[in-house]
Amino acid sequence: MKKIPRIFLPILLAVMLAGCFQSGPSSGPKRNTALLPTPTPTPNISSPLIGTYTTTVTSKDVAGHPELNTGYMQGNAGGMAIPGMWYLTFRSDGIWIAQDNNEYGRQYIGTGMFKIDGNRVMLLTDSKCLEYYVPLYGSNAQFATYTWQLQGNTLLLQTTGDLCLPRHIVLASHTWMRVSQRD
């Protein structure tokens, strides 16, 4: 049996895990994170950022980015439509998940581990951007850093470093409204 070079193992793992993240059509905005694999939890993170938020990405947010129209859906990026309602969850075990719920079925724009340092949140090991955007952005596409500001139930994320354009559009185009303080 031919041995797979080590450099391809993270990419192969990301591709295999990607199939676990898609689910069939949904009947409403009910979130379903049970289909997402759970990396090994880290110690309990205590931060005001922990919780679930929602925002809506519009067609105008992806206008001017023809590289995102890679399929039959407008605003398509790596086989998914970006415009629509999105949910962003930061869990106390150090896992973040950004997924939508549109007419094409539930999709995610990213998931992985995160780390908080003051008003910065670093997104680590994002399999979605690694899976689709390594050819365009290199392996650093899986990492991103944002500053965050929470005022009441409104979360503002601003990019300080993100090579994955679809993730950047979803996370930083609009403010997020908290829908739950639990993860």
Backbone as JSON, one array per atom type, in Angstrom:
{
  "sequence": "MKKIPRIFLPILLAVMLAGCFQSGPSSGPKRNTALLPTPTPTPNISSPLIGTYTTTVTSKDVAGHPELNTGYMQGNAGGMAIPGMWYLTFRSDGIWIAQDNNEYGRQYIGTGMFKIDGNRVMLLTDSKCLEYYVPLYGSNAQFATYTWQLQGNTLLLQTTGDLCLPRHIVLASHTWMRVSQRD",
  "N": [[0.84, -1.18, 0.0], [0.55, 2.22, -0.81], [2.14, 4.9, 0.81], [0.78, 7.83, 2.3], [1.96, 11.1, 1.89], [3.02, 13.1, 4.67], [2.39, 15.83, 4.57], [-0.04, 16.0, 3.29], [-1.88, 14.92, 5.03], [-3.31, 16.67, 6.96], [-4.98, 18.01, 5.15], [-6.4, 15.92, 3.96], [-7.73, 14.95, 6.24], [-9.32, 17.19, 6.82], [-10.99, 17.26, 4.55], [-12.32, 14.82, 4.84], [-13.66, 15.27, 7.27], [-15.32, 17.34, 6.51], [-17.58, 16.3, 5.26], [-19.05, 15.55, 7.43], [-20.14, 17.86, 8.37], [-22.22, 18.89, 6.85], [-25.74, 18.99, 6.55], [-29.07, 17.83, 5.89], [-31.96, 19.48, 4.33], [-33.7, 21.92, 6.27], [-36.42, 22.67, 8.5], [-36.72, 25.13, 9.62], [-35.33, 27.9, 11.6], [-34.07, 26.52, 13.62], [-31.23, 25.54, 15.38], [-28.76, 23.04, 14.79], [-26.33, 21.51, 16.18], [-25.47, 19.03, 16.69], [-24.53, 17.47, 14.64], [-21.98, 18.26, 14.19], [-18.55, 17.51, 14.55], [-16.83, 17.15, 17.66], [-14.03, 18.59, 18.82], [-11.37, 17.73, 21.14], [-12.26, 18.9, 24.27], [-11.24, 21.95, 25.9], [-10.04, 23.38, 28.99], [-12.61, 24.95, 30.94], [-13.72, 27.91, 29.54], [-14.09, 31.17, 30.56], [-15.79, 33.91, 29.66], [-17.28, 36.97, 28.58], [-17.9, 36.71, 25.93], [-18.79, 34.15, 25.37], [-21.44, 32.28, 24.07], [-24.35, 32.37, 21.86], [-24.92, 33.93, 18.75], [-26.59, 35.91, 16.22], [-26.78, 36.97, 12.79], [-27.43, 38.66, 9.66], [-26.35, 38.13, 6.44], [-26.07, 39.89, 3.45], [-26.78, 40.02, -0.12], [-25.43, 42.2, -1.13], [-23.18, 42.25, 0.45], [-21.48, 40.36, -0.64], [-21.15, 41.26, -3.16], [-19.03, 42.34, -5.76], [-17.12, 40.48, -5.42], [-16.29, 38.35, -7.41], [-14.88, 35.98, -7.35], [-16.08, 34.41, -5.49], [-18.29, 33.34, -6.65], [-18.6, 30.44, -7.5], [-20.22, 28.45, -8.33], [-23.57, 27.29, -9.0], [-25.1, 28.87, -7.34], [-25.74, 32.23, -6.42], [-23.3, 34.25, -4.86], [-21.89, 32.14, -4.03], [-19.58, 30.15, -2.29], [-17.11, 27.94, -2.2], [-18.97, 25.92, -2.61], [-21.2, 26.79, -1.21], [-23.88, 29.01, -0.32], [-23.55, 32.33, 0.6], [-25.14, 34.67, 1.37], [-27.74, 35.24, 3.75], [-29.26, 34.15, 6.9], [-27.16, 33.79, 9.69], [-25.62, 31.89, 12.31], [-23.55, 32.21, 15.1], [-21.51, 30.65, 17.36], [-19.75, 30.67, 20.37], [-18.29, 28.47, 22.38], [-17.93, 27.37, 25.8], [-16.03, 25.4, 26.02], [-14.04, 26.02, 24.29], [-14.59, 25.84, 21.57], [-15.66, 27.09, 18.45], [-18.36, 27.84, 16.23], [-19.72, 28.62, 13.13], [-22.58, 28.82, 11.38], [-25.21, 28.55, 8.91], [-28.69, 28.75, 7.97], [-30.34, 28.24, 5.43], [-32.29, 28.24, 2.34], [-30.96, 26.2, 1.0], [-30.29, 24.33, 2.81], [-28.68, 23.46, 5.93], [-25.49, 24.88, 6.5], [-22.0, 25.35, 7.13], [-19.65, 27.96, 7.79], [-17.38, 27.96, 9.13], [-15.55, 26.27, 11.7], [-13.98, 25.28, 14.71], [-11.28, 25.44, 17.03], [-10.96, 28.08, 19.46], [-9.31, 30.95, 20.9], [-9.12, 33.32, 23.46], [-7.78, 36.5, 24.01], [-7.73, 39.1, 25.88], [-9.36, 41.65, 24.21], [-9.23, 40.31, 21.84], [-9.99, 37.65, 19.65], [-8.85, 34.59, 18.64], [-9.2, 32.5, 15.97], [-8.81, 29.16, 15.48], [-7.61, 26.26, 13.75], [-9.58, 26.0, 11.63], [-11.49, 24.05, 9.75], [-13.08, 24.38, 7.43], [-12.18, 26.65, 5.93], [-9.59, 25.78, 5.56], [-10.06, 23.5, 4.04], [-11.23, 24.47, 1.6], [-9.79, 26.76, 0.81], [-6.99, 26.62, 0.86], [-5.6, 26.28, -1.65], [-5.85, 28.89, -2.64], [-5.09, 30.67, -0.55], [-3.16, 29.48, 1.03], [-1.96, 27.45, 3.82], [-2.41, 29.03, 6.05], [-4.95, 29.97, 5.9], [-6.68, 28.72, 7.58], [-6.54, 29.98, 10.02], [-7.46, 32.86, 11.97], [-7.73, 36.23, 13.19], [-9.6, 38.35, 15.2], [-10.8, 41.44, 16.55], [-13.01, 41.98, 19.27], [-16.03, 43.41, 20.45], [-18.41, 43.81, 22.85], [-21.49, 45.11, 23.46], [-24.05, 45.31, 25.52], [-26.32, 43.19, 24.11], [-25.18, 43.16, 21.64], [-22.73, 42.25, 19.4], [-19.68, 43.15, 18.01], [-17.46, 42.29, 15.55], [-14.23, 42.73, 14.32], [-11.92, 42.44, 11.74], [-8.56, 41.59, 12.19], [-6.79, 40.0, 11.03], [-7.35, 37.84, 8.52], [-7.32, 35.47, 6.14], [-9.25, 34.14, 4.76], [-11.71, 34.82, 2.73], [-14.62, 34.29, 2.52], [-15.27, 33.58, 5.21], [-14.46, 35.93, 6.51], [-16.3, 37.76, 5.37], [-18.76, 36.77, 6.38], [-18.34, 36.91, 9.19], [-17.62, 39.59, 9.75], [-19.18, 41.5, 8.37], [-21.53, 42.58, 9.43], [-23.01, 43.61, 12.58], [-23.56, 41.35, 15.33], [-26.27, 39.81, 16.99], [-26.93, 38.76, 20.27], [-28.39, 35.66, 21.02], [-28.41, 33.74, 22.87], [-26.9, 33.19, 26.03], [-25.74, 30.95, 26.79], [-23.76, 28.15, 25.86]],
  "CA": [[0.0, 0.0, 0.0], [1.32, 3.43, -0.95], [2.06, 5.75, 1.99], [0.39, 9.21, 2.01], [2.91, 12.05, 2.48], [2.5, 13.78, 5.86], [1.89, 17.16, 4.26], [-1.42, 15.89, 2.82], [-2.75, 14.38, 6.06], [-4.3, 17.64, 7.45], [-5.95, 18.3, 4.1], [-7.24, 14.73, 3.86], [-8.59, 14.95, 7.42], [-10.32, 18.26, 6.66], [-11.95, 16.83, 3.53], [-13.15, 13.76, 5.42], [-14.53, 15.86, 8.27], [-16.28, 18.24, 5.87], [-18.82, 15.57, 5.02], [-19.79, 15.47, 8.7], [-20.68, 19.16, 8.73], [-23.4, 19.2, 6.05], [-26.95, 18.25, 6.9], [-30.13, 18.01, 4.91], [-32.8, 20.65, 4.46], [-34.26, 22.15, 7.6], [-37.74, 23.26, 8.45], [-36.76, 26.42, 10.29], [-34.05, 28.4, 12.07], [-33.58, 25.74, 14.75], [-29.84, 25.15, 15.2], [-28.46, 21.64, 15.04], [-24.89, 21.36, 16.25], [-25.18, 17.63, 17.0], [-23.86, 16.86, 13.5], [-20.61, 18.74, 14.11], [-17.64, 16.78, 15.41], [-16.38, 17.93, 18.79], [-12.63, 18.38, 19.18], [-11.15, 17.55, 22.57], [-12.53, 20.15, 24.98], [-10.21, 22.58, 26.72], [-10.62, 23.8, 30.26], [-13.74, 25.86, 30.84], [-13.4, 29.3, 29.24], [-15.05, 32.12, 31.13], [-15.68, 35.17, 28.94], [-18.58, 37.49, 28.14], [-18.09, 36.35, 24.52], [-19.42, 32.83, 25.3], [-22.86, 32.33, 23.75], [-24.75, 32.25, 20.46], [-25.29, 35.2, 18.13], [-27.12, 35.78, 14.86], [-26.69, 38.12, 11.89], [-27.87, 38.38, 8.3], [-25.44, 38.56, 5.38], [-26.86, 40.24, 2.28], [-26.13, 39.88, -1.43], [-24.52, 43.34, -1.28], [-21.93, 41.96, 1.16], [-20.62, 39.55, -1.5], [-20.99, 41.95, -4.44], [-17.65, 42.77, -6.0], [-16.23, 39.35, -5.17], [-16.66, 37.31, -8.37], [-14.21, 34.72, -7.03], [-16.96, 33.63, -4.63], [-19.34, 32.73, -7.47], [-17.96, 29.26, -8.08], [-21.22, 27.42, -8.61], [-24.84, 27.76, -9.52], [-25.75, 29.79, -6.4], [-25.11, 33.54, -6.3], [-22.6, 34.39, -3.59], [-21.45, 30.79, -3.68], [-18.18, 30.05, -1.91], [-16.78, 26.58, -1.81], [-20.17, 25.08, -2.62], [-22.24, 27.25, -0.3], [-24.4, 30.36, -0.51], [-23.2, 33.15, 1.76], [-26.24, 35.5, 1.88], [-28.74, 34.58, 4.58], [-29.11, 34.26, 8.34], [-26.05, 33.01, 10.22], [-25.49, 31.72, 13.76], [-22.17, 32.11, 15.55], [-21.46, 30.19, 18.75], [-18.49, 30.49, 21.07], [-18.6, 27.57, 23.49], [-17.0, 27.46, 26.93], [-14.96, 24.4, 25.89], [-13.06, 26.52, 23.33], [-14.99, 25.54, 20.2], [-16.54, 28.06, 17.79], [-19.09, 27.31, 15.09], [-20.51, 29.59, 12.38], [-23.39, 28.09, 10.41], [-26.42, 29.22, 8.47], [-29.86, 27.9, 7.79], [-31.05, 28.87, 4.31], [-33.09, 27.32, 1.51], [-30.15, 25.09, 0.49], [-29.98, 23.45, 3.94], [-27.71, 23.99, 6.9], [-24.11, 24.89, 6.06], [-21.15, 26.09, 8.05], [-18.57, 28.72, 7.17], [-16.18, 27.65, 9.88], [-15.62, 25.69, 13.04], [-12.67, 24.87, 15.21], [-10.95, 25.91, 18.37], [-10.67, 29.51, 19.55], [-8.59, 31.41, 22.08], [-9.4, 34.73, 23.75], [-6.71, 37.26, 24.66], [-8.27, 40.45, 26.02], [-10.45, 41.9, 23.26], [-8.94, 39.59, 20.61], [-10.33, 36.24, 19.58], [-8.1, 33.92, 17.59], [-9.88, 31.32, 15.47], [-7.77, 28.19, 15.16], [-7.98, 24.98, 13.14], [-10.85, 26.08, 10.89], [-11.42, 23.06, 8.69], [-13.76, 24.83, 6.21], [-11.28, 27.48, 5.14], [-8.47, 24.93, 5.17], [-10.54, 22.6, 3.0], [-11.51, 25.11, 0.32], [-9.02, 27.94, 0.46], [-5.55, 26.41, 0.84], [-5.02, 26.62, -2.96], [-5.83, 30.34, -2.85], [-4.5, 31.46, 0.53], [-2.18, 28.72, 1.79], [-2.46, 26.81, 5.04], [-2.8, 30.03, 7.05], [-6.37, 30.28, 5.74], [-7.44, 28.14, 8.68], [-6.39, 30.82, 11.21], [-7.92, 34.25, 11.84], [-7.77, 37.01, 14.43], [-10.57, 39.43, 15.21], [-11.09, 42.1, 17.81], [-14.43, 41.89, 19.55], [-16.59, 44.38, 21.39], [-19.78, 43.42, 23.2], [-22.24, 46.16, 24.15], [-25.36, 44.71, 25.74], [-26.44, 41.94, 23.34], [-24.64, 43.4, 20.3], [-21.32, 41.89, 19.24], [-19.0, 43.68, 16.82], [-16.19, 41.64, 15.23], [-13.45, 43.43, 13.31], [-10.8, 41.63, 11.31], [-7.18, 42.07, 12.25], [-6.06, 39.11, 10.14], [-8.16, 36.72, 8.06], [-7.07, 35.22, 4.72], [-10.38, 33.4, 4.18], [-12.69, 35.85, 2.4], [-16.0, 33.99, 2.93], [-15.38, 33.68, 6.67], [-14.38, 37.36, 6.83], [-17.58, 38.4, 5.01], [-19.8, 36.35, 7.32], [-18.09, 37.33, 10.57], [-17.37, 41.01, 9.97], [-19.99, 42.43, 7.57], [-22.58, 43.2, 10.24], [-22.98, 43.26, 13.99], [-24.22, 40.12, 15.73], [-27.17, 39.94, 18.16], [-26.9, 37.57, 21.11], [-29.66, 34.95, 21.17], [-28.27, 32.88, 24.06], [-25.63, 33.36, 26.74], [-25.21, 29.61, 27.02], [-23.15, 27.56, 24.66]],
  "C": [[0.88, 1.24, 0.0], [1.08, 4.34, 0.26], [1.72, 7.18, 1.57], [1.41, 10.14, 2.66], [2.26, 12.83, 3.62], [1.88, 15.14, 5.55], [0.41, 17.12, 3.84], [-2.38, 15.41, 3.9], [-3.73, 15.41, 6.62], [-5.38, 17.95, 6.41], [-6.92, 17.13, 3.95], [-8.21, 14.66, 5.03], [-9.69, 16.01, 7.29], [-11.39, 17.87, 5.65], [-12.88, 15.76, 4.1], [-14.12, 14.32, 6.45], [-15.6, 16.75, 7.66], [-17.6, 17.56, 5.62], [-19.67, 15.46, 6.27], [-20.52, 16.76, 9.02], [-21.93, 19.53, 7.95], [-24.57, 18.4, 6.56], [-28.0, 18.57, 5.87], [-30.93, 19.26, 5.15], [-33.43, 20.72, 5.85], [-35.61, 22.81, 7.48], [-37.81, 24.6, 9.16], [-35.4, 26.79, 10.85], [-33.5, 27.65, 13.28], [-32.16, 25.27, 14.46], [-29.66, 23.67, 15.51], [-26.96, 21.48, 15.02], [-24.5, 19.92, 16.55], [-24.41, 16.96, 15.86], [-22.4, 17.26, 13.41], [-19.72, 17.94, 15.03], [-17.13, 17.69, 16.51], [-14.93, 17.61, 19.07], [-12.5, 18.19, 20.7], [-11.35, 18.87, 23.29], [-11.32, 20.65, 25.76], [-10.84, 22.94, 28.06], [-11.69, 24.86, 30.03], [-13.29, 27.31, 30.64], [-14.49, 30.18, 29.82], [-14.82, 33.47, 30.47], [-17.07, 35.65, 28.6], [-18.9, 37.11, 26.69], [-18.83, 35.01, 24.38], [-20.92, 33.0, 25.06], [-23.09, 32.18, 22.26], [-25.31, 33.58, 19.98], [-25.87, 34.92, 16.75], [-26.92, 37.1, 14.11], [-27.21, 37.7, 10.53], [-26.87, 38.97, 7.33], [-26.29, 38.77, 4.13], [-26.07, 40.0, 0.99], [-25.14, 41.01, -1.67], [-23.18, 43.08, -0.61], [-20.96, 41.14, 0.3], [-20.43, 40.17, -2.88], [-19.55, 42.43, -4.57], [-16.64, 41.67, -5.71], [-16.58, 38.2, -6.12], [-15.99, 35.97, -8.08], [-15.05, 33.83, -6.11], [-18.08, 32.95, -5.4], [-18.76, 31.54, -8.23], [-18.94, 28.16, -8.43], [-22.5, 28.04, -9.1], [-25.55, 28.74, -8.58], [-25.01, 31.11, -6.39], [-24.47, 33.65, -4.92], [-22.05, 33.07, -3.11], [-19.96, 30.8, -3.37], [-17.91, 28.64, -1.46], [-18.0, 25.7, -1.72], [-21.25, 25.54, -1.67], [-22.66, 28.68, -0.63], [-24.13, 31.16, 0.75], [-24.37, 34.0, 2.24], [-27.26, 34.66, 2.67], [-28.47, 34.8, 6.05], [-28.03, 33.29, 8.81], [-26.11, 32.98, 11.75], [-24.01, 31.53, 14.07], [-22.17, 31.74, 17.02], [-20.02, 30.09, 19.21], [-18.82, 29.68, 22.32], [-17.53, 27.66, 24.58], [-15.9, 26.4, 26.88], [-13.94, 24.78, 24.82], [-13.36, 26.22, 21.89], [-15.9, 26.66, 19.69], [-17.14, 27.41, 16.57], [-19.84, 28.46, 14.44], [-21.26, 28.82, 11.3], [-24.63, 28.88, 10.05], [-27.57, 28.24, 8.43], [-30.69, 28.54, 6.68], [-31.78, 27.82, 3.48], [-32.29, 26.15, 0.94], [-29.87, 24.06, 1.58], [-28.9, 24.05, 4.8], [-26.29, 23.82, 6.37], [-23.28, 25.59, 7.12], [-20.08, 26.82, 7.27], [-17.28, 28.46, 7.91], [-16.5, 27.02, 11.22], [-14.22, 25.28, 13.44], [-12.5, 25.35, 16.63], [-10.75, 27.43, 18.31], [-9.95, 29.8, 20.86], [-8.89, 32.89, 22.25], [-8.21, 35.34, 24.47], [-7.17, 38.71, 24.73], [-9.46, 40.64, 25.08], [-10.17, 41.27, 21.89], [-9.42, 38.16, 20.74], [-9.6, 35.65, 18.39], [-8.84, 32.64, 17.23], [-8.81, 30.37, 14.95], [-8.38, 26.96, 14.51], [-9.34, 25.0, 12.45], [-10.78, 25.16, 9.68], [-12.06, 23.53, 7.38], [-12.81, 25.65, 5.34], [-10.03, 26.72, 4.74], [-8.86, 24.06, 3.99], [-10.63, 23.28, 1.64], [-10.51, 26.17, -0.11], [-7.51, 27.81, 0.55], [-4.96, 26.73, -0.53], [-4.92, 28.13, -3.2], [-4.98, 31.07, -1.82], [-3.4, 30.74, 1.31], [-2.76, 28.19, 3.09], [-2.86, 27.79, 6.14], [-4.26, 30.45, 6.92], [-7.2, 29.71, 6.88], [-7.42, 29.01, 9.94], [-6.93, 32.23, 10.93], [-7.88, 34.91, 13.2], [-8.73, 38.17, 14.23], [-10.53, 40.13, 16.56], [-12.58, 42.0, 18.01], [-14.81, 42.92, 20.6], [-18.04, 43.99, 21.61], [-20.4, 44.55, 24.0], [-23.67, 45.66, 24.29], [-25.39, 43.37, 25.04], [-25.87, 42.07, 21.94], [-23.14, 43.14, 20.28], [-20.8, 42.46, 17.93], [-17.67, 42.94, 16.7], [-15.5, 42.43, 14.14], [-12.2, 42.61, 13.01], [-9.48, 42.32, 11.57], [-6.28, 41.18, 11.4], [-6.91, 37.91, 9.78], [-7.96, 36.56, 6.56], [-8.21, 34.52, 4.02], [-11.54, 34.38, 3.96], [-14.12, 35.49, 2.8], [-16.22, 34.08, 4.43], [-15.36, 35.14, 7.1], [-15.7, 38.06, 6.53], [-18.66, 38.04, 6.02], [-19.57, 36.95, 8.7], [-18.05, 38.84, 10.76], [-18.23, 41.97, 9.17], [-21.01, 43.2, 8.39], [-22.36, 42.86, 11.71], [-23.8, 41.99, 14.22], [-25.09, 40.4, 16.94], [-27.13, 38.65, 18.95], [-28.3, 36.97, 21.22], [-29.61, 34.02, 22.37], [-26.93, 33.15, 24.71], [-25.03, 32.0, 27.08], [-24.6, 29.12, 25.72], [-23.78, 26.23, 24.45]]
}
